[in-house]
Amino acid sequence: MAPNTEQHLLSTEIVNRGIEPTGPDAGSMTFSVRVRRRLPDFVQSVNLKYVKLGYHYLINHAIYLATVPVLVLVFGAEIGSLSREELWRKLWDSTAGYDLATVLAFFAVFVFTLSVYFMSRPRSIYLIDFACFKPTDDLKVTKEEFIELARKSGKFDEASLEFQKKILQSSGIGDETYVPKAIMSPDNITTMKEGRAEASMVIFGALDELFKKTRVRPKDVGVLVVNCSIFNPTPSLSAMIINHYKMRGNILSFNLGGMGCSAGIIAVDLARDMLQANPNNVAVVVSTEMVGYNWYPGRDRSMLIPNCYIRMGCSAVLLSNRGRDYRRAKYRLEHIVRTHKGADDRYFRSVYQEEDEQRFKGLKISKDLVEIGGDALKTNITTLGPLVLPLSEQLLFFATLVKRYFSGSKGKGASAAKIDTFNWSQAASPSSSGTKPYIPDYKLAFEHFCVHAASKTVVNELQRNLGLSDANVEPSRATLHRFGNTSSSSIWYELAYLEAKGRIKRGDRIWQLSFGSGFKCNSAVWKSVRSIKKPSSNNPWLDCLDRYPFEALS
């Protein structure tokens, strides 16, 4: 029996196991009770130090917010009381006492100050366009075909096949996802040859489409960032791209490995930093994962889970810091917030690559992964909130935190007043403070949500904790059903879904949220600079868009 403090994190489900074939209960229906751990209710457990970190960004600009409106009001009142003739006379009288050298010096200082301001402020980063690779139909498999392919490979016993079948049935994955043909081979498929073949297919497919859509020549690209967690050959994947497209010799190239499903936003963050330091440039960000190279042929159930979820996919994104690209850009990057929990051993080992007892290499998934992901997400959105939430939501949220802190710390002495070390997970419960927690409404900050399509359970728990509607998580559920978990590229398939539905309007804000090994949780916020027309080509959803959404997704 779980402790009383953890009972609310557990959910039960009665599973029909069918008719018992053998034994004393042969011929009778059998049932089992499945106990699962839900995401922790992180909106009731917020560490104040991360709230302070987010508010730090606002405080940096508080002087402007406080003084500029006052100055405008005072100046407007002064000017409004004068006629045009009186205004000119006042200006002439006030400047007649200065000689020409003083006036010129004043204007020189003024121009210099403006120049420094405009040169030192961060450059706007625009997303020109992006592409998502869609494999050919001969790589498409249903859930039953997937199990048959695994059976034909001869690498799994019946218990392992049955386990994967059960995972697939509750995964939220549909019957049109893509896997490489090599998984049915009885030979070892985690080879460099198979990895490079799959990488060439998905990466070049996405980049060919990107260059075609944007009419940008590969030689014009100044920054290239590639992220692939498991497959990291020598030469690197970024070098493979440079060789294939014959890119220029002074390109700034980076290859990120081992960073999990959250690496797509990390790659965008790196590209942004490079564009800030290199004016008049464009960057390409490629996010992918190799299914075949990550294939696990053993019997450890915690390492079989990635086999059931990870599917083929790749995204390629074109970013620019050139002002002239504003007119043809789709989005402007507003914020990136990154959270890393790797200092804690439990978080660090939650997704861990190692060998099993048979010396087969695979990704071991911790049973506490959902709880760990929820805590990382709590930290991330608490930092992001002050940057994006309306002022009214921020005031209500912060006032509730302060009220709960002081009501929970009464009578505990001076040591309880240390905000940075106070245990908000205890003080945030209604029983400890008597104050109901205020849950910020993130639907007021964003029009669209692209949450990493890790699994059906994760998407459902995120929807419940963030108070999102079915429409808000529709892109995530549709992507998981149609393409599976494509790792770091899944958030771009979700954005492609929103564009295909014609839902992106000028000024809309999009929240991309991803999480992965480390353990990391990252957010990217984009703002649409124009309304996006429904695409007629070059979108992975065009042949199946009319089938989504449907009730089976929820």
Phi, psi and omega per residue, in radians:
M1 nan 2.301 -3.137
A2 -1.286 2.651 3.084
P3 -1.022 2.717 -3.105
N4 -1.040 -0.539 -3.113
T5 -1.240 -0.259 -3.092
E6 -1.988 -0.016 -3.085
Q7 -1.084 -0.608 -3.103
H8 -1.235 -0.202 3.110
L9 -1.562 -0.079 -3.081
L10 -1.856 2.503 3.045
S11 -2.264 2.547 -3.127
T12 -1.976 2.664 -3.128
E13 -2.578 2.256 3.106
I14 -1.532 2.169 -3.057
V15 -1.964 2.225 3.074
N16 -1.426 2.017 -3.091
R17 -1.670 0.106 3.068
G18 1.499 -2.859 -3.095
I19 -1.528 2.259 -3.141
E20 -1.204 2.102 -3.056
P21 -1.351 -0.539 -3.058
T22 -2.377 3.042 3.063
G23 1.573 -3.070 -3.099
P24 -1.146 -0.406 -3.132
D25 -1.752 0.386 -3.100
A26 -1.041 2.366 3.111
G27 1.536 -0.043 -3.141
S28 -1.899 2.696 3.115
M29 -1.270 2.437 3.123
T30 -2.144 2.573 -3.139
F31 -2.326 2.745 3.057
S32 -2.417 2.719 3.114
V33 -1.836 2.127 -3.139
R34 -1.792 2.190 3.122
V35 -1.856 2.194 -3.132
R36 -2.129 2.636 3.063
R37 -1.671 2.152 3.138
R38 -1.451 2.967 2.981
L39 -1.079 2.414 3.059
P40 -1.112 2.593 -3.131
D41 -1.335 1.365 -2.951
F42 -1.202 -0.280 3.090
V43 -1.233 -0.249 3.071
Q44 -1.745 0.086 -3.104
S45 -2.451 1.515 -3.024
V46 -2.074 2.149 3.114
N47 -1.377 2.108 -2.992
L48 -1.110 -0.449 -3.104
K49 -1.136 -0.514 3.107
Y50 -1.351 -0.535 3.008
V51 -1.089 -0.757 3.130
K52 -1.090 -0.664 3.123
L53 -1.076 -0.760 3.107
G54 -1.150 -0.729 -3.138
Y55 -1.195 -0.357 3.090
H56 -1.010 -0.670 3.124
Y57 -1.108 -0.679 -3.138
L58 -1.239 -0.697 -3.108
I59 -1.089 -0.569 3.127
N60 -1.028 -0.501 -3.110
H61 -1.898 0.165 -3.071
A62 -1.131 -0.581 -3.111
I63 -1.094 -0.648 3.120
Y64 -1.230 -0.753 -3.129
L65 -1.118 -0.532 -3.091
A66 -1.489 -0.655 -3.001
T67 -1.643 -0.633 -3.073
V68 -1.044 -0.839 3.116
P69 -1.049 -0.662 3.130
V70 -1.135 -0.787 3.126
L71 -1.083 -0.716 3.118
V72 -1.095 -0.732 3.140
L73 -1.136 -0.793 -3.136
V74 -1.121 -0.812 -3.135
F75 -1.112 -0.726 3.130
G76 -1.121 -0.689 3.125
A77 -1.150 -0.691 3.134
E78 -1.149 -0.806 -3.105
I79 -1.228 -0.647 -3.087
G80 -1.135 -0.392 -3.123
S81 -1.476 -0.084 -3.103
L82 -1.902 2.535 3.013
S83 -1.399 3.012 -3.118
R84 -1.094 -0.738 -3.129
E85 -1.146 -0.725 3.127
E86 -1.156 -0.609 3.126
L87 -1.126 -0.819 3.130
W88 -1.116 -0.701 3.132
R89 -1.116 -0.696 3.135
K90 -1.158 -0.725 3.102
L91 -1.105 -0.737 -3.112
W92 -1.166 -0.736 -3.127
D93 -1.151 -0.635 -3.093
S94 -1.320 -0.406 -3.112
T95 -1.815 -0.180 -3.084
A96 -1.169 -0.444 -3.106
G97 -1.367 -0.121 -3.119
Y98 -1.776 2.511 3.093
D99 -1.461 3.009 -3.070
L100 -1.100 -0.653 -3.114
A101 -1.120 -0.693 3.137
T102 -1.151 -0.749 -3.141
V103 -1.108 -0.776 -3.137
L104 -1.132 -0.665 3.116
A105 -1.134 -0.697 3.115
F106 -1.076 -0.823 3.138
F107 -1.144 -0.590 3.106
A108 -1.126 -0.770 3.105
V109 -1.116 -0.693 -3.138
F110 -1.107 -0.807 3.134
V111 -1.134 -0.700 3.127
F112 -1.099 -0.746 3.136
T113 -1.100 -0.770 3.101
L114 -1.090 -0.705 -3.131
S115 -1.111 -0.776 3.119
V116 -1.084 -0.707 -3.130
Y117 -1.089 -0.868 -3.085
F118 -1.233 -0.513 3.137
M119 -1.381 -0.481 -3.071
S120 -1.605 -0.346 -3.110
R121 -1.251 2.621 -3.117
P122 -1.054 2.461 3.095
R123 -1.298 2.535 3.045
S124 -1.232 2.372 3.119
I125 -1.894 2.117 -3.079
Y126 -1.884 2.499 3.001
L127 -1.703 1.912 -3.102
I128 -1.244 -0.906 3.112
D129 -2.963 2.999 3.110
F130 -2.569 2.843 -3.132
A131 -2.394 2.505 3.089
C132 -2.106 2.207 -3.087
F133 -1.250 2.349 3.052
K134 -2.064 1.958 -3.119
P135 -1.132 2.924 3.125
T136 -1.291 2.782 -3.054
D137 -1.137 -0.380 -3.132
D138 -1.245 -0.176 3.080
L139 -1.732 0.029 -3.109
K140 -1.410 2.389 -3.133
V141 -2.367 2.552 2.950
T142 -1.484 3.017 3.116
K143 -1.113 -0.698 3.120
E144 -1.173 -0.688 3.111
E145 -1.134 -0.614 3.115
F146 -1.063 -0.796 3.123
I147 -1.135 -0.681 3.119
E148 -1.144 -0.687 3.079
L149 -1.088 -0.724 3.114
A150 -1.137 -0.656 3.133
R151 -1.184 -0.728 -3.123
K152 -1.146 -0.449 3.140
S153 -1.194 -0.335 3.115
G154 1.254 0.265 -3.057
K155 -1.715 -0.172 -3.040
F156 -2.128 2.494 3.006
D157 -1.459 3.034 -3.057
E158 -1.133 -0.599 3.127
A159 -1.118 -0.716 3.121
S160 -1.189 -0.692 3.106
L161 -1.137 -0.709 3.133
E162 -1.152 -0.665 3.105
F163 -1.108 -0.797 3.130
Q164 -1.118 -0.619 3.110
K165 -1.110 -0.742 3.121
K166 -1.143 -0.699 3.109
I167 -1.083 -0.782 -3.120
L168 -1.093 -0.670 -3.088
Q169 -1.111 -0.520 -3.126
S170 -1.896 0.200 -3.005
S171 -1.422 -0.418 -3.010
G172 1.532 0.028 3.117
I173 -1.493 2.421 -3.107
G174 -1.584 -2.780 -3.049
D175 -1.890 0.424 -3.138
E176 -2.349 0.471 3.109
T177 -1.444 2.993 -2.997
Y178 -2.136 2.369 3.063
V179 -2.377 2.661 3.094
P180 -1.217 2.593 -3.133
K181 -1.100 -0.405 -3.025
A182 -1.126 -0.320 -3.049
I183 -1.190 -0.327 3.122
M184 -1.489 -0.097 -3.096
S185 -1.286 2.418 3.069
P186 -1.280 -0.217 -3.128
D187 -1.454 3.007 3.073
N188 -1.246 2.128 -3.096
I189 -1.824 -0.104 3.139
T190 -1.499 0.990 -3.113
T191 -1.917 2.813 3.101
M192 -1.080 -0.647 -3.130
K193 -1.093 -0.846 3.135
E194 -1.161 -0.676 3.128
G195 -1.100 -0.775 3.135
R196 -1.176 -0.626 3.122
A197 -1.120 -0.789 3.128
E198 -1.178 -0.714 3.133
A199 -1.082 -0.742 3.126
S200 -1.082 -0.712 -3.111
M201 -1.097 -0.925 -3.010
V202 -1.349 -0.709 -3.080
I203 -1.236 -0.847 -3.131
F204 -1.178 -0.562 3.084
G205 -1.097 -0.779 3.129
A206 -1.193 -0.738 -3.110
L207 -1.211 -0.679 3.094
D208 -1.012 -0.749 3.131
E209 -1.176 -0.692 3.134
L210 -1.094 -0.844 -3.136
F211 -1.123 -0.579 3.104
K212 -1.199 -0.725 -3.111
K213 -1.227 -0.656 -3.030
T214 -1.656 -0.240 -3.087
R215 1.029 0.548 3.070
V216 -1.707 2.317 3.102
R217 -1.375 2.481 3.106
P218 -0.962 -0.572 -3.135
K219 -1.217 -0.265 3.133
D220 -1.480 -0.162 -3.100
V221 -1.351 2.197 -3.117
G222 -1.720 -0.387 -3.108
V223 -2.347 2.328 3.105
L224 -2.286 2.155 3.104
V225 -2.184 2.182 3.137
V226 -2.116 2.338 3.037
N227 -2.212 2.239 3.057
C228 -2.590 2.101 -2.941
S229 -1.240 -0.875 -2.962
I230 -1.598 -0.803 -3.018
F231 -1.603 1.921 -3.121
N232 -2.352 1.428 -3.093
P233 -1.382 3.052 2.999
T234 -2.197 2.142 -0.036
P235 -1.073 2.841 -3.028
S236 -1.252 2.946 3.077
L237 -1.120 -0.610 3.096
S238 -1.146 -0.665 3.075
A239 -1.156 -0.631 3.093
M240 -1.074 -0.693 3.110
I241 -1.178 -0.783 3.135
I242 -1.057 -0.717 3.122
N243 -1.162 -0.732 -3.085
H244 -1.172 -0.730 -3.074
Y245 -1.715 0.036 3.105
K246 0.930 0.928 -3.118
M247 -1.287 2.923 -3.017
R248 -1.211 2.785 -3.016
G249 -1.308 -0.404 -3.108
N250 -1.738 0.364 3.111
I251 -1.167 2.465 3.072
L252 -1.590 1.860 -3.045
S253 -1.996 2.509 -3.126
F254 -2.435 2.533 3.122
N255 -2.268 1.975 -3.101
L256 -1.728 2.246 -3.138
G257 -2.279 2.703 3.046
G258 1.221 0.312 -3.038
M259 -1.843 0.111 2.968
G260 1.267 -2.854 -3.027
C261 -1.259 -0.222 3.136
S262 -1.586 0.043 -3.006
A263 -1.235 -0.349 3.141
G264 -1.056 -0.775 3.127
I265 -1.266 -0.592 3.061
I266 -1.068 -0.717 3.120
A267 -1.117 -0.697 3.085
V268 -1.116 -0.700 3.124
D269 -1.096 -0.749 3.096
L270 -1.121 -0.752 3.113
A271 -1.090 -0.671 3.099
R272 -1.063 -0.791 3.135
D273 -1.075 -0.693 3.119
M274 -1.170 -0.657 3.118
L275 -1.237 -0.558 3.076
Q276 -1.140 -0.573 -3.099
A277 -1.577 -0.202 -3.088
N278 -2.283 1.626 -3.074
P279 -1.153 2.788 3.073
N280 0.969 0.987 -3.050
N281 -2.509 2.871 3.045
V282 -2.226 2.654 -3.111
A283 -2.285 2.568 3.054
V284 -2.038 2.290 3.103
V285 -2.046 2.146 -3.130
V286 -1.998 2.211 3.136
S287 -2.169 2.251 -3.103
T288 -2.798 3.083 3.019
E289 -2.653 2.530 -3.122
M290 -1.682 2.082 -3.098
V291 -1.301 -0.843 -3.091
G292 -1.078 -0.758 -3.107
Y293 -1.207 -0.377 -3.130
N294 -1.692 0.103 -3.051
W295 -1.239 2.264 -3.115
Y296 -1.865 2.098 -3.072
P297 -1.739 0.229 -3.051
G298 -1.650 -2.756 -3.023
R299 -2.113 -0.036 3.119
D300 -1.228 2.036 -3.023
R301 -1.122 -0.614 3.122
S302 -1.181 -0.311 3.115
M303 -1.758 -0.163 3.074
L304 -1.434 -0.341 -3.065
I305 -1.032 -0.800 3.112
P306 -1.015 -0.554 3.077
N307 -0.979 -0.647 -3.037
C308 -1.370 -0.458 -3.006
Y309 -1.836 -0.758 -2.992
I310 -1.252 2.274 -3.130
R311 -2.303 2.901 -3.104
M312 -1.167 2.436 3.098
G313 3.133 2.777 3.121
C314 -2.852 2.470 3.058
S315 -2.187 2.610 3.073
A316 -2.331 2.222 -3.026
V317 -2.140 2.379 3.097
L318 -1.898 2.081 3.123
L319 -1.958 2.685 -3.120
S320 -2.565 2.579 3.007
N321 -1.956 0.179 -3.120
R322 -1.439 2.244 -3.116
G323 -1.048 -0.576 -3.104
R324 -1.216 -0.257 3.133
D325 -1.464 -0.044 -3.114
Y326 -1.040 -0.716 -3.041
R327 -1.148 -0.521 -3.118
R328 -1.820 0.004 3.137
A329 -1.302 2.735 3.069
K330 -1.694 -0.718 -3.023
Y331 -2.432 2.748 3.001
R332 -2.063 2.345 -3.136
L333 -1.312 2.167 -3.108
E334 -1.736 -0.922 -3.066
H335 -2.537 2.641 2.899
I336 -2.344 2.216 3.108
V337 -2.164 2.162 -3.098
R338 -2.049 2.409 3.136
T339 -2.224 2.300 -3.130
H340 -2.251 2.137 -3.114
K341 -1.877 0.340 -3.021
G342 -1.179 -0.207 3.133
A343 -1.200 -0.383 3.119
D344 -1.610 2.227 -3.093
D345 -1.035 -0.650 -3.113
R346 -1.133 -0.688 3.103
Y347 -1.235 -0.729 -3.095
F348 -1.053 -0.645 -3.063
R349 -1.708 0.167 -3.096
S350 -1.169 -0.581 3.006
V351 -2.255 1.862 -2.903
Y352 -2.361 2.202 3.124
Q353 -1.529 2.196 3.141
E354 -2.800 3.121 3.088
E355 -1.712 2.551 3.086
D356 -1.525 -2.948 -3.121
E357 -1.141 -0.422 3.118
Q358 -1.592 0.107 -3.127
R359 1.251 0.359 3.031
F360 -1.520 2.347 -3.113
K361 -1.516 2.434 3.113
G362 -2.935 3.083 3.098
L363 -1.651 2.122 3.127
K364 -1.634 2.149 -3.103
I365 -1.773 2.146 -3.136
S366 -1.230 2.564 3.098
K367 -1.211 -0.291 3.127
D368 -1.662 0.245 -3.018
L369 -1.067 -0.708 -3.115
V370 -1.116 -0.741 3.112
E371 -1.137 -0.749 -3.141
I372 -1.111 -0.771 3.110
G373 -1.082 -0.658 3.124
G374 -1.125 -0.672 3.132
D375 -1.207 -0.717 3.091
A376 -1.120 -0.683 3.115
L377 -1.137 -0.701 3.110
K378 -0.998 -0.808 3.136
T379 -1.091 -0.764 -3.071
N380 -1.133 -0.831 -3.070
I381 -1.291 -0.415 3.070
T382 -1.199 -0.626 3.066
T383 -1.295 -0.644 -3.108
L384 -1.255 -0.585 -3.020
G385 -0.859 -0.938 -3.123
P386 -1.081 -0.344 3.139
L387 -1.412 -0.432 -2.969
V388 -2.180 -0.438 -3.066
L389 -1.289 2.577 3.039
P390 -1.032 2.721 -3.079
L391 -1.031 -0.637 -3.140
S392 -1.087 -0.731 3.118
E393 -1.177 -0.666 3.139
Q394 -1.132 -0.749 -3.129
L395 -1.128 -0.756 3.129
L396 -1.129 -0.751 -3.131
F397 -1.119 -0.841 -3.094
F398 -1.187 -0.693 3.113
A399 -1.077 -0.679 3.115
T400 -1.158 -0.716 3.112
L401 -1.076 -0.783 -3.130
V402 -1.127 -0.758 3.136
K403 -1.066 -0.767 -3.121
R404 -1.200 -0.592 3.112
Y405 -1.128 -0.889 -3.083
F406 -1.232 -0.627 3.107
S407 -1.223 -0.500 3.139
G408 -1.480 -0.252 -3.061
S409 -1.876 0.111 3.139
K410 -1.112 2.332 3.044
G411 1.315 0.199 -3.099
K412 -1.809 0.091 3.060
G413 1.504 3.117 -3.055
A414 -1.211 -0.481 -3.108
S415 -1.146 -0.476 3.141
A416 -1.290 -0.207 -3.088
A417 -1.496 0.035 3.102
K418 -1.388 1.795 -2.989
I419 -1.098 -0.711 -3.036
D420 -1.182 -0.409 -3.100
T421 -1.916 0.088 -3.101
F422 -1.274 2.453 -3.098
N423 -1.510 1.634 -3.115
W424 -1.241 -0.379 3.118
S425 -1.143 -0.421 3.081
Q426 -1.599 -0.750 -3.085
A427 -1.256 -0.325 -3.057
A428 -1.431 -0.222 -3.122
S429 -1.294 2.487 -3.088
P430 -0.995 -0.547 -3.091
S431 -1.235 -0.468 -3.085
S432 -1.471 -0.558 -3.082
S433 -2.073 -0.321 -3.108
G434 1.318 0.086 -3.120
T435 -1.901 2.191 3.124
K436 -1.214 2.288 -3.102
P437 -1.168 2.480 3.079
Y438 -1.627 2.155 -3.119
I439 -1.703 1.961 3.129
P440 -1.029 2.478 -3.141
D441 -1.609 1.708 -3.110
Y442 -1.263 -0.185 3.056
K443 -1.222 -0.308 3.050
L444 -1.381 -0.320 -3.115
A445 -1.691 -0.452 -3.066
F446 -2.346 2.537 3.024
E447 -1.585 -0.436 -3.069
H448 -2.425 2.599 -3.099
F449 -2.238 2.254 3.055
C450 -2.107 1.513 -3.101
V451 -1.617 2.306 -3.114
H452 -0.855 2.162 -3.092
A453 -1.434 1.282 -3.104
A454 -1.343 -0.867 3.128
S455 -2.859 2.895 3.137
K456 -1.099 -0.720 -3.134
T457 -1.080 -0.787 -3.122
V458 -1.111 -0.796 -3.136
V459 -1.089 -0.752 3.139
N460 -1.105 -0.728 -3.131
E461 -1.212 -0.643 3.071
L462 -1.131 -0.711 3.098
Q463 -1.053 -0.771 -3.114
R464 -1.154 -0.788 -3.069
N465 -1.258 -0.591 -3.128
L466 -1.597 -0.050 3.126
G467 1.162 0.622 -3.111
L468 -1.529 2.720 3.104
S469 -1.532 2.957 3.076
D470 -1.060 -0.612 3.126
A471 -1.159 -0.592 -3.137
N472 -1.143 -0.673 -3.105
V473 -1.730 0.123 3.124
E474 -1.002 -0.775 3.119
P475 -1.032 -0.659 -3.130
S476 -1.195 -0.798 -3.135
R477 -1.155 -0.704 3.133
A478 -1.139 -0.722 3.130
T479 -1.138 -0.762 3.107
L480 -1.069 -0.710 -3.115
H481 -1.234 -0.758 -3.044
R482 -1.443 -0.721 -3.035
F483 -2.036 -0.153 -3.088
G484 1.373 -2.921 3.087
N485 -1.506 1.788 -3.131
T486 -1.618 0.381 3.084
S487 1.104 -2.325 -2.992
S488 -1.153 -0.269 -3.131
S489 -1.572 -0.085 -3.021
S490 -1.090 -0.610 -3.113
I491 -1.153 -0.398 3.116
W492 -1.462 -0.546 2.999
Y493 -1.132 -0.596 3.101
E494 -1.203 -0.714 3.082
L495 -1.156 -0.637 3.067
A496 -1.101 -0.612 3.087
Y497 -1.107 -0.786 3.130
L498 -1.091 -0.701 3.104
E499 -1.166 -0.712 -3.131
A500 -1.118 -0.560 3.093
K501 -1.388 -0.130 3.138
G502 1.240 0.566 -3.044
R503 -1.693 -0.174 -3.088
I504 -1.485 2.048 3.110
K505 -1.963 2.829 3.140
R506 -1.019 2.276 3.119
G507 1.563 -0.130 3.123
D508 -1.138 2.519 3.112
R509 -1.896 2.336 -3.092
I510 -2.061 2.288 3.109
W511 -1.876 2.002 3.016
Q512 -1.737 2.182 -3.065
L513 -2.240 2.165 -3.137
S514 -2.403 2.764 3.137
F515 -2.602 2.654 -3.094
G516 -2.946 -2.993 -3.017
S517 -0.973 2.624 3.102
G518 2.415 -1.003 0.165
F519 -1.831 2.446 -3.046
K520 -2.167 2.602 2.990
C521 -2.402 2.209 -3.034
N522 -2.299 2.543 3.126
S523 -2.213 2.459 3.002
A524 -2.253 2.361 -3.137
V525 -2.042 2.185 3.120
W526 -2.050 2.627 3.049
K527 -2.157 2.231 -3.111
S528 -1.247 2.253 3.130
V529 -1.617 -0.117 3.064
R530 -2.791 2.816 3.061
S531 -1.248 2.390 -3.085
I532 -1.703 2.097 3.108
K533 -1.277 2.654 3.071
K534 -1.065 2.219 -3.116
P535 -1.260 2.554 3.076
S536 -1.782 -0.176 3.112
S537 -2.767 3.012 3.064
N538 0.989 0.756 3.026
N539 -2.433 2.274 -3.024
P540 -1.199 -0.148 -3.048
W541 -1.741 -0.082 -2.946
L542 -1.093 -0.575 -3.072
D543 -1.480 -0.112 -3.087
C544 -2.381 0.161 -3.015
L545 -1.078 -0.618 -3.078
D546 -1.210 -0.198 -3.139
R547 -1.560 -0.096 -3.092
Y548 -2.122 2.515 -0.073
P549 -1.472 2.873 2.981
F550 -2.477 2.870 -2.935
E551 -1.056 -0.514 -3.063
A552 -1.135 -0.282 -3.099
L553 -1.282 -0.522 -3.034
S554 -1.438 nan nan
